[in-house]
Amino acid sequence: MTGRGPTRRPAPRRRWPAAVLVALVVQVVSALLVIANVGFSILGAAPMAWIVYELTELLAVLGLVLGMALGAVALRASLLRAQEAEKRLRAAQAAFADLLAQRFAAWGLTPAERDVALFAIKGLSTAEIAGLRGTSEGTVKAQTAAIYRKAGVAGRPQLLSLFIEELVGDGPPEGVASPGQAGAA
């Protein structure tokens, strides 16, 4: 891997399906015809022939029906995408919880240190962690120091980066102990 960081591909442009474009055109034409019909009626201009009026109304209804059908299809597709995203999120959360458990076990953290490490990873301050755990800030500071020592990191940013690096697939940063190396130090 080069030192330039990960490369990102541009998001693919979404193309509108032909059915959506046809329905949109039918709806626009329908709306214009209905507006023209109402305008002619208001202005007292020569009314449309009966057959033209009926075709206009039929086209407007067809546009509405197409809009409803495509709206239903789009809603269904959106709900399916949301369900898939929710399923992936739950899988990612479970994988992250497993990663935390593996790392904490490899580092030999006590239950109290596990709690403090989790709160630290979540971004809570020392005072907030102490308040949640019902301990003094000094105790939390001693526990975080032990966590950093066991993990082979210098502080919270490096601790967090261990997990971020693992999740993005690059492994631990250079000079930071991986779980297998942490116990050997």
Secondary structure by P-SEA (a helix, b strand, c coil): cccccccccccccccccaaaaaaaaaaaaaaaaaaaaaaaaaaccccccaaaaaaaaaaaaaaaaaaaaaaaaaaaaaaaaaaaaaaaaaaaaaaaaaaaaaaaaaacccaaaaaaaaaaaacccaaaaaaaacccaaaaaaaaaaaaaaaccccaaaaaaaaaaaaaccccccccccccccccc
